[in-house]
């Protein structure tokens, strides 16, 4: 007798449609997603409704940005044969579940989310005193719970969001857990279980079994993903808002030019000064992208002043270009035929709707919102 292979655990993760992605996005998330699609049942969503929580004032480039994100996903190696890629707003169940979960989520839970206050401080130029911004963690919980994700890959700053999702799932299950009938034998039920069912007015028959209790939502686990600090050309965290990013679509000449201007170890004022690659932003890039042989040369040459910063930067540019070139070749395939990329999103959204609709059937039944037409009494 052959054993049935274990079902893959499900992963849900997503990105806002902010346009073309940069190396920080690749190192922080995409590179890990490409690995995960081989081991997990992966759902990756472009969360366009989440983009409205902070950028509701101008939606003119939303679709263009959405397509750019998808093209970079495909360029990085996400494979529609191995994962599901879809658009949040093309699955209406996200909005319905968000609404239902908002009914049971205490206001204090949202106000204590760390990123709520942080973003209000960091984005003072925007009016974030909206219900949508306060409630976006509930929408995020709906994104996760709708697909009954087992694990959610996150950085440390997002662990609190997964914990909130777990609390919301726990609260929903506490309110709406129910016994679920299945047509199988009942011999394994204990007397206590039968007593509970009988006290609830549920009639046990010889051909009916029950699961105790039937919970709609499993509690997802945060999966901390390795995300080394990736500095931008000015030494700060790489970000488009800082104008210090190397984009995944940058051609080789642009990559090399950007890296030539990158800040280095401040102790190396002159070519003959010795440096320390452990405190140099260029050294940080070498640790992520360069081969062991190149890293050894950088470590020795920098500390002894045997190499200059220009040479050091050219070596890390070589390593980055080697990664970007095949990505850009894959991207061009979809740029030349954009319908191919859009078809992937449409197919993924259709698959996501199937799963989301099945979950919502359970949600409505559990909450007593599953209405059937009354039947006339038999004559």
C-alpha positions as CSV (number, residue, x, y, z in Angstrom):
1,X,0.0,0.0,0.0
2,X,1.5,3.3,-1.0
3,X,1.3,6.3,1.4
4,X,-0.4,9.5,0.4
5,X,2.0,12.4,0.1
6,X,1.6,15.0,2.8
7,X,-0.3,18.1,1.6
8,X,1.8,21.2,1.2
9,X,1.4,23.9,3.7
10,X,-0.2,27.0,2.3
11,X,1.6,30.4,2.2
12,X,0.0,33.8,1.6
13,X,2.0,36.9,1.0
14,X,1.6,40.1,-1.0
15,X,2.9,43.4,-2.1
16,X,1.4,46.8,-2.7
17,X,1.4,48.0,-6.3
18,X,4.0,50.7,-6.0
19,X,5.6,50.3,-9.4
20,X,8.9,48.8,-10.4
21,X,10.8,46.9,-7.7
22,X,14.3,47.4,-6.5
23,X,17.1,45.1,-5.1
24,X,15.8,45.6,-1.6
25,X,12.4,44.1,-2.6
26,X,14.3,41.2,-4.2
27,X,16.5,40.4,-1.2
28,X,13.8,41.1,1.3
29,X,11.0,39.1,-0.2
30,X,11.1,38.0,-3.8
31,X,14.2,35.8,-3.6
32,X,12.6,33.9,-0.7
33,X,9.2,33.6,-2.5
34,X,11.0,31.9,-5.5
35,X,12.4,29.3,-3.1
36,X,9.1,28.9,-1.3
37,X,7.1,28.1,-4.4
38,X,9.0,24.8,-4.6
39,X,8.0,23.7,-1.1
40,X,4.7,25.3,-0.3
41,X,1.2,25.9,-1.9
42,X,1.9,29.6,-2.5
43,X,-0.6,32.4,-3.1
44,X,1.0,35.8,-3.9
45,X,-1.4,38.8,-4.1
46,X,-1.0,42.3,-5.4
47,X,-2.9,44.2,-2.7
48,X,-4.3,47.2,-4.7
49,X,-6.9,48.0,-2.0
50,X,-4.1,48.3,0.5
51,X,-2.5,50.9,-1.7
52,X,-5.6,53.0,-1.2
53,X,-5.1,53.2,2.6
54,X,-2.3,55.7,2.1
55,X,-2.5,56.8,-1.6
56,X,-6.3,57.2,-2.0
57,X,-5.8,60.7,-3.4
58,X,-4.3,59.7,-6.7
59,X,-5.1,56.4,-8.3
60,X,-4.1,57.4,-11.9
61,X,-1.1,55.0,-12.0
62,X,-2.5,52.1,-10.1
63,X,-2.9,49.7,-13.0
64,X,0.5,50.6,-14.5
65,X,2.2,50.1,-11.1
66,X,0.3,46.8,-10.7
67,X,1.6,45.4,-14.0
68,X,5.1,46.6,-13.2
69,X,5.0,44.6,-9.9
70,X,3.8,41.5,-11.7
71,X,6.5,41.8,-14.4
72,X,9.2,42.0,-11.7
73,X,7.7,39.0,-9.9
74,X,7.8,37.0,-13.2
75,X,11.3,38.3,-13.9
76,X,12.6,37.2,-10.5
77,X,11.4,33.6,-11.1
78,X,7.9,33.3,-9.8
79,X,6.2,30.6,-12.0
80,X,2.4,30.5,-12.6
81,X,2.7,26.7,-12.8
82,X,4.1,26.6,-9.2
83,X,2.2,29.4,-7.4
84,X,-1.0,31.5,-7.7
85,X,-0.5,35.2,-8.5
86,X,-3.6,37.4,-8.4
87,X,-5.1,40.8,-7.7
88,X,-6.8,41.5,-4.4
89,X,-9.7,43.6,-5.8
90,X,-10.5,40.8,-8.4
91,X,-11.6,38.6,-5.5
92,X,-14.6,40.4,-3.9
93,X,-14.6,38.1,-0.9
94,X,-11.6,40.0,0.5
95,X,-14.0,43.0,1.0
96,X,-16.8,40.9,2.4
97,X,-14.6,39.1,4.9
98,X,-12.9,42.4,5.9
99,X,-16.4,43.8,6.7
100,X,-17.4,40.8,8.8
101,X,-14.1,40.7,10.7
102,X,-14.3,44.4,11.4
103,X,-17.6,43.8,13.3
104,X,-15.8,41.7,15.9
105,X,-12.4,43.4,16.1
106,X,-12.0,45.7,19.1
107,X,-10.8,49.2,18.4
108,X,-8.0,49.0,20.9
109,X,-6.4,46.1,19.0
110,X,-6.0,48.3,15.9
111,X,-4.7,51.3,17.8
112,X,-1.9,49.3,19.4
113,X,-0.5,47.9,16.1
114,X,3.0,49.3,16.0
115,X,3.1,50.3,12.4
116,X,-0.1,52.4,12.8
117,X,1.6,55.1,14.8
118,X,4.9,54.7,13.0
119,X,3.4,55.3,9.6
120,X,1.4,58.3,10.9
121,X,4.7,59.8,12.1
122,X,6.6,59.0,8.9
123,X,3.9,60.1,6.5
124,X,2.9,63.4,8.0
125,X,2.4,64.9,4.5
126,X,-0.6,62.6,4.0
127,X,-4.0,62.7,5.8
128,X,-4.2,59.3,7.4
129,X,-7.0,60.0,9.7
130,X,-9.3,57.6,7.8
131,X,-11.2,54.5,8.7
132,X,-9.4,52.6,5.9
133,X,-6.0,53.4,7.3
134,X,-6.9,52.4,10.9
135,X,-8.6,49.2,9.7
136,X,-6.0,48.1,7.2
137,X,-4.7,45.4,9.5
138,X,-8.2,43.8,9.5
139,X,-8.1,43.8,5.7
140,X,-4.7,42.2,5.9
141,X,-6.1,39.5,8.3
142,X,-8.9,38.9,5.8
143,X,-6.3,38.4,3.0
144,X,-4.6,35.7,5.1
145,X,-7.6,34.0,6.6
146,X,-9.5,33.8,3.4
147,X,-7.0,31.2,2.1
148,X,-6.5,29.6,5.5
149,X,-2.8,30.2,5.2
150,X,-0.6,28.0,7.4
151,X,2.3,30.4,7.3
152,X,2.9,34.0,6.4
153,X,6.5,35.0,5.5
154,X,7.2,38.3,7.1
155,X,10.0,40.5,8.4
156,X,10.3,41.3,12.1
157,X,8.3,44.6,11.7
158,X,5.3,42.6,10.4
159,X,5.1,39.9,13.1
160,X,2.6,42.0,15.1
161,X,0.2,41.9,12.1
162,X,0.3,38.1,12.0
163,X,-0.3,38.0,15.7
164,X,-3.3,40.3,15.3
165,X,-4.6,37.9,12.6
166,X,-4.2,35.0,15.0
167,X,-6.2,36.9,17.6
168,X,-9.0,37.8,15.2
169,X,-9.2,34.1,14.0
170,X,-9.3,33.0,17.6
171,X,-12.1,35.5,18.4
172,X,-14.1,34.5,15.3
173,X,-13.8,30.8,16.1
174,X,-14.8,31.5,19.8
175,X,-18.0,33.2,18.6
176,X,-18.9,31.0,15.7
177,X,-17.4,27.6,16.1
178,X,-20.0,24.9,15.4
179,X,-20.4,21.2,15.1
180,X,-20.2,20.0,11.6
181,X,-22.1,16.8,10.4
182,X,-20.4,14.2,8.2
183,X,-22.0,11.0,7.0
184,X,-19.7,8.4,8.7
185,X,-19.7,6.1,11.7
186,X,-20.1,7.6,15.2
187,X,-18.6,4.9,17.3
188,X,-15.5,6.9,18.3
189,X,-17.5,9.7,19.9
190,X,-17.1,9.8,23.6
191,X,-20.2,10.0,25.9
192,X,-19.2,13.6,26.8
193,X,-19.1,14.6,23.2
194,X,-22.5,13.1,22.6
195,X,-23.8,14.9,25.7
196,X,-22.6,18.2,24.4
197,X,-24.3,17.6,21.1
198,X,-27.6,16.6,22.7
199,X,-27.5,19.6,25.0
200,X,-27.2,21.8,21.9
201,X,-30.4,20.2,20.5
202,X,-28.4,18.2,17.9
203,X,-29.9,14.8,17.2
204,X,-27.3,12.1,16.8
205,X,-28.2,9.3,14.4
206,X,-26.3,6.1,13.6
207,X,-25.1,7.4,10.3
208,X,-24.0,10.9,11.4
209,X,-20.6,12.0,12.8
210,X,-19.5,15.3,14.2
211,X,-16.2,17.2,14.5
212,X,-15.7,19.1,17.7
213,X,-15.7,22.0,17.4
214,X,-15.7,23.0,13.8
215,X,-13.5,26.1,13.6
216,X,-13.5,28.1,10.3
217,X,-10.1,29.6,10.6
218,X,-6.8,28.0,11.5
219,X,-4.3,30.3,13.2
220,X,-1.5,31.2,10.8
221,X,2.1,31.2,11.9
222,X,4.6,33.9,11.1
223,X,7.5,32.7,9.2
224,X,10.5,35.0,9.7
225,X,12.3,35.3,6.5
226,X,16.0,36.1,6.3
227,X,16.3,39.7,5.1
228,X,19.8,41.1,5.3
229,X,20.1,44.9,5.6
230,X,20.5,46.2,2.0
231,X,21.8,49.7,1.9
232,X,21.1,52.2,-0.8
233,X,23.6,54.4,-2.5
234,X,23.5,56.9,0.3
235,X,24.0,54.3,3.0
236,X,20.4,54.4,4.3
237,X,18.0,51.5,3.8
238,X,17.3,51.1,0.1
239,X,14.0,52.8,-0.8
240,X,12.5,54.5,-3.8
241,X,11.4,57.4,-1.6
242,X,15.0,58.1,-0.7
243,X,16.0,58.0,-4.4
244,X,18.9,55.6,-3.5
245,X,17.7,52.4,-5.0
246,X,19.1,50.1,-7.7
247,X,16.0,49.0,-9.7
248,X,15.6,45.5,-11.0
249,X,15.1,47.0,-14.4
250,X,18.2,49.3,-14.4
251,X,20.5,48.5,-17.4
252,X,24.1,47.6,-16.6
253,X,25.4,51.1,-17.3
254,X,22.9,52.7,-14.9
255,X,23.7,50.1,-12.2
256,X,27.5,50.8,-12.5
257,X,26.9,54.6,-12.5
258,X,24.7,54.4,-9.4
259,X,27.2,52.2,-7.5
260,X,30.1,54.6,-8.4
261,X,28.4,57.3,-6.4
262,X,27.8,55.0,-3.4
263,X,29.1,56.1,0.0
264,X,31.9,54.1,1.5
265,X,33.8,53.7,4.8
266,X,34.2,57.4,6.0
267,X,37.6,56.5,7.4
268,X,39.0,56.0,3.8
269,X,39.5,59.6,2.8
270,X,42.6,58.9,0.7
271,X,43.4,55.9,-1.5
272,X,46.2,54.9,0.9
273,X,43.9,54.9,4.0
274,X,43.0,51.5,5.3
275,X,39.3,50.7,5.5
276,X,36.9,48.3,7.2
277,X,34.3,46.5,5.0
278,X,32.2,45.7,8.0
279,X,31.2,49.4,8.4
280,X,31.1,50.2,4.6
281,X,27.8,50.1,2.7
282,X,29.6,48.7,-0.3
283,X,30.9,45.9,2.0
284,X,27.3,45.1,2.9
285,X,26.5,44.6,-0.7
286,X,29.4,42.3,-1.2
287,X,28.3,40.1,1.7
288,X,24.9,39.6,0.0
289,X,25.8,39.4,-3.7
290,X,29.5,38.5,-4.2
291,X,31.2,35.1,-4.3
292,X,33.3,33.9,-1.3
293,X,36.4,34.5,-3.4
294,X,35.5,38.1,-4.1
295,X,34.5,38.7,-0.5
296,X,37.9,37.4,0.6
297,X,39.7,39.8,-1.9
298,X,37.6,42.7,-0.6
299,X,38.3,41.9,3.0
300,X,42.0,41.7,2.5
301,X,42.3,44.5,0.0
302,X,40.2,47.0,1.9
303,X,41.8,46.5,5.3
304,X,45.3,46.7,3.8
305,X,44.5,49.6,1.4
306,X,45.6,47.2,-1.4
307,X,42.5,48.1,-3.4
308,X,40.6,51.4,-4.0
309,X,36.9,52.0,-3.5
310,X,36.3,52.3,-7.3
311,X,37.7,48.8,-7.8
312,X,35.7,47.5,-4.9
313,X,32.5,49.0,-6.3
314,X,33.1,47.6,-9.8
315,X,33.4,44.1,-8.3
316,X,30.0,44.3,-6.5
317,X,28.5,45.8,-9.7
318,X,29.7,42.7,-11.6
319,X,27.9,40.5,-9.1
320,X,24.7,42.5,-9.2
321,X,24.6,42.7,-13.0
322,X,25.1,39.0,-13.2
323,X,21.8,38.6,-11.2
324,X,19.9,41.3,-13.0
325,X,20.7,40.3,-16.6
326,X,18.6,37.1,-16.7
327,X,15.8,38.8,-14.8
328,X,15.6,41.5,-17.4
329,X,15.6,38.9,-20.2
330,X,12.6,37.2,-18.6
331,X,10.9,40.5,-18.1
332,X,11.3,41.5,-21.7
333,X,9.3,38.4,-22.8
334,X,6.3,39.8,-21.0
335,X,6.9,43.4,-21.9
336,X,6.8,42.5,-25.5
337,X,3.5,40.5,-25.0
338,X,1.8,42.2,-22.0
339,X,-1.3,40.1,-22.5
340,X,0.6,37.0,-21.3
341,X,1.2,38.7,-18.0
342,X,-2.3,39.9,-17.6
343,X,-3.7,36.4,-18.5
344,X,-1.6,35.0,-15.6
345,X,-3.2,37.5,-13.2
346,X,-6.7,36.7,-14.5
347,X,-6.1,32.9,-14.2
348,X,-4.7,33.3,-10.7
349,X,-7.6,35.6,-9.6
350,X,-10.1,32.9,-10.9
351,X,-8.3,30.3,-8.9
352,X,-8.2,32.5,-5.8
353,X,-11.9,33.2,-6.1
354,X,-12.7,29.5,-6.0
355,X,-10.9,29.1,-2.7
356,X,-12.2,32.4,-1.3
357,X,-15.8,31.6,-2.2
358,X,-15.6,28.2,-0.5
359,X,-14.2,29.9,2.7
360,X,-17.0,32.5,2.6
361,X,-19.6,29.7,2.4
362,X,-18.2,28.4,5.7
363,X,-18.1,31.9,7.2
364,X,-21.7,32.7,6.3
365,X,-22.9,29.3,7.7
366,X,-21.0,29.7,10.9
367,X,-22.3,33.3,11.4
368,X,-25.9,32.4,10.6
369,X,-25.8,34.5,7.4
370,X,-26.5,31.5,5.1
371,X,-30.1,32.0,4.1
372,X,-32.3,29.6,2.2
373,X,-35.7,30.1,0.8
374,X,-38.4,28.8,3.2
375,X,-40.2,25.6,2.1
376,X,-43.9,25.3,2.0
377,X,-45.3,22.7,4.5
378,X,-46.3,19.5,2.9
379,X,-50.0,19.1,2.2
